[in-house]
Amino acid sequence: MSKSTDERGRLYLPKAVRERFGEQYRIVELPSHVALFPVDEDPLDGLQAAVGDALAETDADELKSDAREGVSREVRAEATERSRNDGE
């Protein structure tokens, strides 16, 4: 399927696509192309559907806390790397 943007850069998805995948998408820029990924209305439901029972014993608040801690570690590591590169 190919689509063109209008004069304002909007892309219209066919009704069948929206009915199948939903109304919200994440736009991901890759080196050679752009991809649209549907975003679940409830991301935790989508995650549980993707991983099955792997998170059955895990509380939503615990998942959020773990995600925040992971992001914080990544930010600190990136900041450390940048300061190291700035010092060279």
C-alpha positions in Angstrom: 0.0 0.0 0.0 1.4 3.4 -0.8 0.1 6.8 0.4 1.1 10.4 -0.1 1.0 13.2 2.3 -1.2 16.2 1.7 0.1 19.8 1.4 0.3 20.0 5.2 2.3 16.8 5.5 -0.6 14.7 6.8 -0.9 11.0 6.0 -4.4 9.5 6.0 -4.7 5.8 6.8 -7.5 3.8 5.3 -10.4 2.9 7.5 -9.6 -0.8 7.4 -6.1 -0.1 8.7 -7.4 2.1 11.6 -10.1 -0.5 12.5 -7.5 -3.3 12.6 -4.6 -1.4 14.3 -6.2 1.5 16.1 -6.0 5.3 16.0 -2.6 5.9 17.6 0.8 5.2 16.2 4.4 5.7 17.1 6.5 7.0 14.2 10.0 5.5 14.2 12.7 7.0 12.0 15.1 4.3 10.7 18.2 4.9 8.5 16.5 4.0 5.3 12.8 4.5 6.0 10.0 5.5 8.4 7.8 2.9 10.2 4.5 3.3 12.0 3.8 1.1 15.0 0.4 0.9 16.6 0.2 2.1 20.2 -2.2 0.1 22.4 -4.8 2.1 24.3 -3.6 0.5 27.4 0.2 -0.2 27.0 0.2 -2.7 29.9 -2.5 -4.8 28.3 -0.4 -4.7 25.1 2.7 -5.8 26.9 0.9 -8.6 28.7 -0.5 -9.8 25.4 3.0 -9.8 23.9 4.7 -11.6 26.8 1.9 -13.8 28.1 2.2 -15.0 31.7 5.8 -13.8 32.1 4.5 -10.8 34.1 1.5 -12.4 35.8 3.1 -12.0 39.2 4.3 -8.4 38.6 2.4 -5.4 39.8 1.9 -2.4 37.4 3.5 0.0 39.9 6.5 -2.3 40.0 6.8 -2.3 36.2 6.6 1.5 36.2 9.2 1.8 38.9 11.6 -0.6 37.1 11.1 1.3 33.8 11.9 4.6 35.5 15.0 3.2 37.1 16.2 1.8 33.8 15.7 5.2 32.1 17.5 6.9 34.9 20.5 4.6 34.5 20.5 5.2 30.8 20.4 9.0 31.2 23.2 8.9 33.8 25.3 6.6 31.5 24.8 8.9 28.6 25.6 12.0 30.6 28.8 10.3 31.8 29.8 9.4 28.3 29.1 12.9 27.0 31.2 14.5 29.8 34.0 12.0 29.1 33.9 12.9 25.4 33.8 16.6 26.1 37.0 16.3 28.2 39.0 14.8 25.3 
